[in-house]
């Protein structure tokens, strides 16, 4: 069963939970964790910050209701589902001896990844940016036609004495709660649809190869498509869970074994490639910051600015040989 606990009203709310961040952090004092942070543009050097101050905004989930319980509905939902149960899921995923798991544990792991996707503000930011561009067009047209209003989705929007930014801010304020509640609804539906997906864990076995994370750690991709739809059941969901492990959730197919964790251990050059690939994905996916061990962030910045020094010629040759062998095995196995 999911572990639950009594909640207090929270105003500073994390969209990337501390229970997740602490596994990329160092414990300075008992229960006090610091994590390395670097800007997405890699213009400055990484610095350490307390995880209580990272990936958090004021009242990002708070509802406008009379009682504390009603105001904290979304915050408590995410707390019960994710924060109170993440350590259990993490222990399962990082224990190399665990391959077969209970149905409720598989659902928990999938639920955690999906809710981490939908609680992040990036999806809302994309939606709001799209709305801004739409308002920009109709606002400009209405102004040219000397109209005092325009109609959007059967709603009359008054523009008299208002700037485009005024209208946009009013829209964001009025739709914040409905969009946030819709995200939970989408997440719950997607969890139900993907509850039997394949669960894979990739481990980097070399100590000097380390994964980083970001303020938007869930990466989505299709095998053969360019457009990524977060609501689709066909996406692969990927997230680093500490400096040595990546979690991948694959869409269910005829080869999927229910309630099993498939484990892949990468060593040497394969471990290095997994590190480079995953860290690049986090960089591309980030909103504002990359997160992780300070030294690992410095190393990523160095590799980013010195692409030709990532792999040696012998490593490139080795990877090409391994890829060719893998393709031959896949052809033979799936023919």
PyMOL commands that set and color helices and strands:
alter all, ss='L'
color gray80, all
select helices_A, chain A and resi 18-24+51-53+68-71+73-83+86-94+103-118+121-144+164-193+268-285+294-305+307-309+313-334
alter helices_A, ss='H'
color red, helices_A
select strands_A, chain A and resi 12-14+26-29+32-39+47-50+56-58+149-152+155-158+198-204+213-214+219-221+236-240+245-250+261-266+289-292
alter strands_A, ss='S'
color yellow, strands_A
deselect
rebuild
show_as cartoon
